[in-house]
């Protein structure tokens, strides 16, 4: 390896660290609906602006002893981890695409994949860390990924190489499809497959597991106030309960009161903006704090968030339908393993929430780095299935 190659690799690593520093801003501000542009970087604890010398990726975190220079509050290790992870993944992707060990370099047109794949990696990192902390994936990442993926397919066809399935569909068209049209169709088809598969799983999961029955100790009082359901051991935000118009909280209250009204043995149904007691509906805005005694409450829940559906659709728009199928397979396996491990060590119970977005992101990352090998495996598997079906039906 030449000195020039090492220098370029170092520049790529440093660029990745700088991008990682910006991703930290996105991870912190996006869930709070704050601008990622203004104000300039500042300490979230003391609000002091961070000087440029204290904002050098990787180096400043270590030089400051992992503390804010002004208030001395500990800086989360997440900032260093995101910068290091982004830098490492940017460099690894660059090495994969340039293949320094096997010159000559790919053509310049092929190397344009590098910034595209870096953009995908950046989006996956932001989605992962926000989902881990807040159990959401911002629309800027999901819808943005879908739109950018579709638009890029129009101007950069190597992002969507030919595949047997979409090629067979395109042959049915009554007119010849130009290269850019075929690329866009593959991107759209990938978005459709990814979104519909996970949407179907989410809907089926809602049908099977859409209600959580919570047993409560006798004579326990629950409250509904300030956009929260307040149970003895936890508070649940309204946004975490009502994803759809059909979602409802149900319970039978031995005693219930709000404002100047009191009820006994009341059948209660709570919707996002109203409460129905023994068939009489009251707007929540008019009742104030609701206090009730019940031994059991049924609350709505989702098998997965729609942010996961949109994230996989964005992956399909960028990387094609095969990437979505692989991401679902790997994310399901990884999520199950991690979930069972957390339950085994007591960090979660069977009803505990586990973010699914990070495991989808893991599947997409593995696909990015091993796409050729995985496509070969999938082609071999599909070929074997085709031969088996041909043998079965020929005997029939």
C-alpha positions as CSV (number, residue, x, y, z in Angstrom):
1,X,0.0,0.0,0.0
2,X,1.4,3.4,-1.0
3,X,1.7,6.5,1.1
4,X,-1.0,8.2,-1.0
5,X,-3.4,5.4,-0.4
6,X,-2.8,5.6,3.4
7,X,-3.3,9.3,3.2
8,X,-6.6,9.0,1.4
9,X,-7.8,6.4,3.8
10,X,-6.9,8.7,6.7
11,X,-8.9,11.5,5.1
12,X,-11.9,9.2,4.7
13,X,-11.7,8.1,8.3
14,X,-11.4,11.7,9.5
15,X,-14.3,12.7,7.2
16,X,-16.4,9.9,8.8
17,X,-15.6,11.2,12.3
18,X,-16.7,14.7,11.3
19,X,-19.9,13.3,9.9
20,X,-20.3,11.3,13.1
21,X,-20.1,14.6,15.1
22,X,-23.0,16.0,13.0
23,X,-24.9,12.8,13.5
24,X,-24.7,13.3,17.2
25,X,-26.4,16.6,16.8
26,X,-29.2,14.9,14.8
27,X,-29.6,12.1,17.4
28,X,-29.9,14.7,20.2
29,X,-32.1,17.3,18.5
30,X,-34.4,15.4,16.1
31,X,-36.5,13.7,18.8
32,X,-36.9,17.1,20.4
33,X,-38.1,18.7,17.2
34,X,-35.2,21.1,17.3
35,X,-33.3,22.5,14.3
36,X,-30.1,20.6,13.5
37,X,-28.6,23.8,12.0
38,X,-29.1,26.4,14.7
39,X,-28.1,27.2,17.4
40,X,-24.4,26.2,17.1
41,X,-23.1,23.2,19.2
42,X,-23.6,23.8,22.9
43,X,-23.6,21.8,26.1
44,X,-27.1,20.4,26.7
45,X,-26.6,20.9,30.5
46,X,-25.2,24.5,30.9
47,X,-26.1,25.7,27.3
48,X,-22.6,27.2,26.9
49,X,-21.4,27.3,23.3
50,X,-18.7,24.7,22.5
51,X,-15.5,26.2,21.2
52,X,-14.0,24.8,18.0
53,X,-11.1,23.4,19.9
54,X,-13.4,21.4,22.1
55,X,-15.4,20.1,19.2
56,X,-12.8,18.1,17.3
57,X,-14.2,14.7,16.7
58,X,-12.8,11.8,18.9
59,X,-9.9,13.9,20.1
60,X,-11.8,16.5,22.1
61,X,-13.8,13.9,24.0
62,X,-10.6,12.3,25.3
63,X,-8.7,15.6,25.8
64,X,-11.5,17.0,28.0
65,X,-11.6,13.9,30.2
66,X,-15.2,13.1,28.9
67,X,-16.5,16.2,30.7
68,X,-17.8,19.7,29.7
69,X,-15.2,22.3,30.1
70,X,-17.7,24.8,31.5
71,X,-19.9,22.9,33.9
72,X,-17.9,19.7,34.4
73,X,-20.9,17.4,33.6
74,X,-20.0,14.0,32.2
75,X,-20.4,13.8,28.4
76,X,-22.2,10.7,27.3
77,X,-20.0,8.0,25.8
78,X,-22.5,7.9,22.9
79,X,-20.9,10.9,21.4
80,X,-17.5,9.2,21.1
81,X,-19.1,5.9,20.0
82,X,-21.1,7.5,17.2
83,X,-18.1,9.4,15.9
84,X,-15.8,6.3,16.0
85,X,-18.5,4.0,14.5
86,X,-19.2,6.4,11.6
87,X,-15.5,6.9,10.9
88,X,-14.8,3.1,10.9
89,X,-17.8,2.2,8.7
90,X,-17.0,5.0,6.2
91,X,-13.4,3.7,6.0
92,X,-14.5,0.1,5.7
93,X,-16.9,0.9,2.9
94,X,-14.2,3.0,1.1
95,X,-11.8,0.1,1.3
96,X,-14.4,-2.3,0.0
97,X,-15.2,-0.1,-3.0
98,X,-11.7,0.9,-3.9
99,X,-10.1,-2.6,-3.3
100,X,-6.6,-1.2,-2.6
101,X,-5.3,-4.8,-2.4
102,X,-6.4,-5.6,-5.9
103,X,-5.6,-2.7,-8.2
104,X,-6.6,-1.1,-10.5
105,X,-9.4,1.0,-8.8
106,X,-12.9,0.7,-10.0
107,X,-14.1,3.3,-12.4
108,X,-15.0,6.7,-11.2
109,X,-18.7,6.0,-12.0
110,X,-18.6,2.9,-9.8
111,X,-16.9,4.8,-7.0
112,X,-19.8,7.2,-6.8
113,X,-21.4,4.5,-4.7
114,X,-19.1,5.6,-1.9
115,X,-21.0,8.8,-1.0
116,X,-24.3,7.1,-1.6
117,X,-23.5,4.3,0.8
118,X,-22.0,6.7,3.3
119,X,-25.4,8.5,3.3
120,X,-27.2,5.2,3.9
121,X,-24.8,4.4,6.7
122,X,-25.3,7.8,8.3
123,X,-29.1,7.4,8.2
124,X,-29.0,4.0,9.7
125,X,-26.8,5.2,12.6
126,X,-29.1,8.1,13.4
127,X,-32.2,5.8,13.2
128,X,-30.5,3.2,15.4
129,X,-29.5,5.5,18.3
130,X,-32.7,7.5,18.3
131,X,-34.8,4.3,18.3
132,X,-32.7,2.8,21.2
133,X,-33.3,5.9,23.3
134,X,-36.8,7.1,22.3
135,X,-38.4,4.2,20.5
136,X,-39.1,6.3,17.5
137,X,-37.5,6.8,14.1
138,X,-38.0,10.3,12.7
139,X,-39.8,10.9,9.4
140,X,-36.8,12.9,8.2
141,X,-34.9,9.6,8.2
142,X,-37.6,7.3,6.9
143,X,-39.6,9.4,4.4
144,X,-36.4,11.2,3.5
145,X,-34.7,7.9,2.7
146,X,-37.6,6.8,0.5
147,X,-37.6,10.0,-1.5
148,X,-33.8,10.2,-1.9
149,X,-33.6,6.5,-2.8
150,X,-36.2,6.9,-5.5
151,X,-34.6,10.1,-7.0
152,X,-31.1,8.6,-7.0
153,X,-32.3,5.6,-8.9
154,X,-33.2,8.0,-11.8
155,X,-29.7,9.4,-12.1
156,X,-27.5,6.6,-10.8
157,X,-28.5,3.2,-12.2
158,X,-25.7,1.2,-10.5
159,X,-27.6,1.6,-7.3
160,X,-30.2,-0.7,-8.7
161,X,-28.6,-3.6,-10.7
162,X,-30.6,-6.0,-12.7
163,X,-32.3,-8.9,-11.0
164,X,-34.4,-11.8,-12.3
165,X,-37.7,-10.8,-10.6
166,X,-38.0,-7.2,-11.7
167,X,-36.5,-8.0,-15.1
168,X,-39.3,-10.6,-15.6
169,X,-41.9,-8.0,-14.6
170,X,-40.4,-5.3,-16.9
171,X,-40.6,-7.7,-19.9
172,X,-44.4,-7.7,-19.5
173,X,-44.4,-3.9,-20.3
174,X,-46.0,-3.2,-23.7
175,X,-43.1,-0.8,-24.6
176,X,-39.4,-0.8,-24.1
177,X,-38.3,0.6,-20.8
178,X,-35.2,2.8,-20.8
179,X,-32.4,2.2,-18.3
180,X,-33.4,5.0,-16.0
181,X,-37.0,3.7,-16.0
182,X,-35.9,0.2,-15.1
183,X,-33.7,1.5,-12.3
184,X,-36.6,3.6,-10.9
185,X,-38.9,0.6,-11.1
186,X,-36.5,-1.6,-9.2
187,X,-36.2,1.1,-6.5
188,X,-40.0,1.5,-6.3
189,X,-40.4,-2.3,-6.2
190,X,-37.9,-2.5,-3.4
191,X,-39.7,0.2,-1.5
192,X,-43.0,-1.6,-2.0
193,X,-41.7,-5.0,-1.0
194,X,-40.0,-3.7,2.1
195,X,-42.9,-1.6,3.2
196,X,-45.6,-4.1,2.5
197,X,-43.9,-7.1,4.1
198,X,-43.2,-5.3,7.4
199,X,-46.7,-3.6,7.3
200,X,-48.3,-7.0,6.9
201,X,-46.2,-8.3,9.9
202,X,-47.2,-5.3,11.9
203,X,-50.9,-5.7,11.1
204,X,-50.8,-9.4,11.8
205,X,-49.0,-8.8,15.1
206,X,-51.6,-6.2,16.0
207,X,-54.3,-8.7,15.4
208,X,-52.7,-11.3,17.6
209,X,-51.0,-9.2,20.3
210,X,-52.8,-5.8,20.0
211,X,-54.1,-5.8,23.6
212,X,-52.1,-6.0,26.8
213,X,-54.0,-7.2,29.9
214,X,-52.5,-5.7,33.0
215,X,-53.4,-7.2,36.4
216,X,-53.3,-4.7,39.3
217,X,-53.3,-5.3,43.0
218,X,-56.7,-4.8,44.8
219,X,-57.7,-1.2,45.8
220,X,-55.1,0.3,43.6
221,X,-55.9,3.7,42.1
222,X,-54.9,4.7,38.6
223,X,-55.0,8.2,37.1
224,X,-55.5,9.7,33.7
225,X,-54.1,13.2,33.6
226,X,-51.7,15.4,31.7
227,X,-51.7,13.1,28.6
228,X,-50.6,10.1,30.6
229,X,-52.0,6.9,32.0
230,X,-50.5,6.7,35.5
231,X,-50.3,3.1,36.8
232,X,-48.8,2.1,40.2
233,X,-45.4,1.3,38.8
234,X,-45.2,3.4,35.6
235,X,-46.5,6.3,33.6
236,X,-47.4,5.7,29.9
237,X,-47.6,8.7,27.5
238,X,-50.7,9.1,25.3
239,X,-48.5,8.9,22.2
240,X,-47.3,5.4,23.3
241,X,-50.9,4.2,23.7
242,X,-52.8,5.6,20.7
243,X,-51.2,4.8,17.4
244,X,-54.5,4.4,15.5
245,X,-58.1,5.8,15.8
246,X,-59.3,2.4,16.8
247,X,-57.0,2.1,19.8
248,X,-58.8,2.1,23.2
249,X,-58.1,1.5,26.9
250,X,-60.7,-0.6,28.6
251,X,-61.4,-1.4,32.2
252,X,-64.2,-1.9,34.7
253,X,-63.9,0.6,37.6
254,X,-65.2,-0.3,41.1
255,X,-65.1,3.4,41.6
256,X,-64.3,6.3,39.3
257,X,-64.5,10.1,39.6
258,X,-63.7,13.2,37.7
259,X,-64.7,16.8,38.3
260,X,-67.9,16.7,40.3
261,X,-69.1,13.3,39.0
262,X,-68.6,9.8,40.7
263,X,-69.4,6.3,39.4
264,X,-69.4,2.8,40.8
265,X,-69.1,-0.5,38.9
266,X,-68.5,1.5,35.7
267,X,-67.6,0.1,32.3
268,X,-64.9,2.4,31.0
269,X,-63.6,2.9,27.5
270,X,-60.9,5.6,26.9
271,X,-60.0,6.9,23.5
272,X,-57.4,9.4,22.5
273,X,-59.7,12.4,23.1
274,X,-62.7,11.0,25.0
275,X,-63.8,8.7,27.8
276,X,-67.0,6.6,27.7
277,X,-68.6,5.6,31.0
278,X,-71.5,3.1,30.8
279,X,-72.2,4.3,27.3
280,X,-72.0,8.0,28.0
281,X,-69.2,9.8,26.2
282,X,-67.3,12.8,27.7
283,X,-64.5,14.8,25.9
284,X,-61.3,14.4,27.8
285,X,-60.6,18.1,27.6
286,X,-63.7,18.7,29.8
287,X,-63.2,16.2,32.6
288,X,-59.7,17.1,34.0
289,X,-58.0,14.5,36.2
290,X,-59.7,11.0,36.1
291,X,-59.2,8.8,39.2
292,X,-60.3,5.1,39.2
293,X,-60.0,1.9,41.1
294,X,-59.7,-1.3,39.1
295,X,-58.1,-4.7,39.3
296,X,-57.4,-5.0,35.6
297,X,-56.9,-2.7,32.6
298,X,-56.5,-3.6,29.0
299,X,-54.3,-1.2,27.0
300,X,-53.6,-1.1,23.2
301,X,-50.1,-1.9,21.9
302,X,-48.4,-2.3,18.6
303,X,-46.3,-5.3,17.5
304,X,-43.9,-2.8,15.9
305,X,-43.9,0.9,15.1
306,X,-44.7,2.3,11.7
307,X,-41.3,3.9,11.8
308,X,-39.8,0.4,11.3
309,X,-42.1,-0.1,8.2
310,X,-41.0,3.2,6.7
311,X,-37.3,2.5,7.5
312,X,-37.4,-0.8,5.6
313,X,-39.2,0.8,2.7
314,X,-36.4,3.4,2.5
315,X,-33.8,0.6,2.5
316,X,-35.7,-1.1,-0.3
317,X,-35.7,2.2,-2.3
318,X,-31.9,2.4,-2.0
319,X,-30.8,-1.2,-2.1
320,X,-33.6,-3.2,-3.8
321,X,-36.1,-5.9,-2.7
322,X,-33.4,-8.5,-1.9
323,X,-31.9,-6.2,0.7
324,X,-35.3,-5.9,2.5
325,X,-35.9,-9.7,2.6
326,X,-32.4,-10.2,4.0
327,X,-32.8,-7.4,6.5
328,X,-36.1,-8.8,7.8
329,X,-34.6,-12.3,8.2
330,X,-31.4,-11.1,10.0
331,X,-33.2,-8.5,12.1
332,X,-35.8,-11.0,13.3
333,X,-33.1,-13.5,14.3
334,X,-30.9,-10.8,16.0
335,X,-33.9,-9.2,17.8
336,X,-35.1,-12.5,19.1
337,X,-31.7,-13.5,20.4
338,X,-31.1,-10.1,22.1
339,X,-34.6,-10.0,23.5
340,X,-34.3,-13.5,25.0
341,X,-30.9,-12.6,26.4
342,X,-32.3,-9.5,28.1
343,X,-35.2,-11.5,29.6
344,X,-32.8,-14.1,30.8
345,X,-30.6,-11.6,32.7
346,X,-33.7,-9.7,34.0
347,X,-33.3,-6.5,32.0
348,X,-36.6,-7.0,30.3
349,X,-39.8,-9.0,30.9
350,X,-42.0,-10.7,28.3
351,X,-44.1,-7.5,27.9
352,X,-41.1,-5.2,27.7
353,X,-40.5,-3.0,24.6
354,X,-37.5,-3.7,22.5
355,X,-36.8,-1.3,19.6
356,X,-36.8,-3.1,16.2
357,X,-35.2,-0.4,14.1
358,X,-31.6,-1.1,15.2
359,X,-31.9,-4.7,14.0
360,X,-33.3,-3.7,10.6
361,X,-30.3,-1.3,10.4
362,X,-27.9,-4.1,11.2
363,X,-29.4,-6.3,8.4
364,X,-29.0,-3.4,5.9
365,X,-25.4,-2.8,7.0
366,X,-24.5,-6.5,6.6
367,X,-26.1,-6.3,3.1
368,X,-24.1,-3.3,2.2
369,X,-20.8,-5.0,3.0
370,X,-21.6,-8.5,1.7
371,X,-24.1,-7.8,-1.1
372,X,-22.4,-9.9,-3.8
373,X,-21.9,-12.9,-1.5
374,X,-25.5,-12.7,-0.2
375,X,-26.9,-12.4,-3.7
376,X,-25.0,-15.5,-4.8
377,X,-26.4,-17.4,-1.8
378,X,-29.9,-16.3,-2.5
379,X,-29.6,-17.1,-6.2
380,X,-28.4,-20.6,-5.3
381,X,-31.2,-21.1,-2.8
382,X,-33.8,-19.9,-5.3
383,X,-32.3,-22.1,-8.0
384,X,-32.5,-25.2,-5.8
385,X,-36.2,-24.3,-4.9
386,X,-37.0,-24.0,-8.6
387,X,-35.4,-27.3,-9.4
388,X,-37.3,-29.0,-6.6
389,X,-40.6,-27.5,-7.7
390,X,-39.9,-28.5,-11.3
391,X,-39.2,-32.1,-10.2
392,X,-42.3,-32.3,-8.0
393,X,-44.7,-31.0,-10.7
394,X,-43.1,-33.0,-13.5
395,X,-43.8,-36.2,-11.5
396,X,-47.3,-35.1,-10.9
